[in-house]
Amino acid sequence: MAIDTSCPSVQLNPLQMSGLSLSIVAFPQLTFWVKEANLPDITLQEVNISTPLSDIPFHGDKLQFGSLDVRILVDEYMNNYYNLFKWITLVGFPNDYTEVDQWRKKNNNLYPFFKDTELNLVTDIRLEIKGANSETVRVVVYEDAVITSLGSISFADESTDTQYATFNVSFKFRQFRFVD
């Protein structure tokens, strides 16, 4: 992998965020209004080489990625939450393998974009980071993502101000990359 030398060496302006856009390949018809997201941490495990005097640290050969954690606004019919709920319960809570097969047959037209690796229905996720002019500054693609956590939605009808419901969702993935 070559280092990108086309970028200016000195940037005078910090990133001014104007928004985030999330799309999940398995759900092209859904809108995910992102309030908060992260670029996951990356760890390269170290290997210690033993010598009679001291151990010498050396970099390992496997990257480990943290999770993609996103806070999303709930759409008015709760479709974005509902479809993520179906995904996580399908892979994590089937009663038996025939239930998953029946789900696949029944929903093949609704969810044709999953990459089916055994029972681990995976998909790619695309995060667009928007700068000051609402133009896309960077695009990050998370490959072969799996849903690992779907947070709660809190409902309260006590305020006279408009309040929007949100939920948190976490994903693990094989790797992520920046798209030019």
C-alpha positions, 0 to 999 in steps of 0.5 A, spaced: 500 500 500 502 506 497 502 512 501 498 518 498 502 524 496 497 527 492 494 531 499 497 537 501 502 536 506 499 542 511 492 543 512 490 549 515 483 548 516 480 543 521 474 538 519 468 542 520 462 536 520 456 538 517 453 531 517 454 523 516 450 519 511 450 511 512 447 506 507 447 499 508 447 495 502 442 489 504 437 495 505 438 500 499 431 502 500 432 505 507 434 511 510 439 512 516 440 519 518 446 518 522 447 523 529 454 520 531 459 515 528 466 513 529 472 511 525 474 504 529 480 503 532 485 499 529 490 495 533 496 491 530 498 486 535 505 486 538 510 480 538 516 479 543 522 476 541 526 473 547 533 475 548 537 473 554 538 481 556 531 483 554 525 482 550 524 486 543 518 488 541 516 487 534 510 488 530 505 483 529 502 481 522 494 481 524 490 487 524 484 487 529 479 492 528 474 495 533 467 496 532 463 501 528 458 504 533 453 509 530 447 513 533 441 513 528 435 517 528 428 513 528 424 514 521 417 515 522 415 508 521 421 505 525 423 501 518 430 502 519 430 500 526 425 494 524 429 491 519 436 491 523 431 488 528 430 482 523 437 482 521 440 481 528 434 476 531 435 472 524 442 471 525 442 470 533 435 467 535 433 462 530 429 456 534 433 452 528 436 452 522 429 451 518 427 457 521 433 461 517 431 457 511 424 459 511 426 466 512 431 466 506 425 463 502 420 468 504 424 474 504 429 473 498 426 479 494 426 483 500 433 482 502 437 480 496 443 484 498 446 480 503 452 476 502 450 469 505 456 466 509 453 460 512 448 463 517 452 469 518 448 474 513 453 479 512 453 486 508 457 492 506 456 498 510 458 505 507 459 511 511 460 518 508 463 524 512 460 531 510 464 537 510 462 544 511 459 545 504 455 539 505 459 535 500 462 529 501 469 529 504 471 522 505 467 515 504 469 509 508 466 502 506 466 497 512 466 490 508 462 484 510 459 487 516 455 483 521 450 486 526 453 485 533 448 490 538 442 494 537 440 499 542 434 501 545 429 506 543 427 511 549 419 513 548 417 519 552 411 524 551 413 529 557 416 535 553 412 540 549 418 541 544 419 536 538 424 530 540 426 525 535 428 518 537 434 515 536 438 508 537 445 505 537 447 500 533 454 496 533 457 492 527 463 488 526 467 487 520 472 484 516 476 490 514 474 498 512 477 502 507 477 509 504 474 510 497 477 515 493 
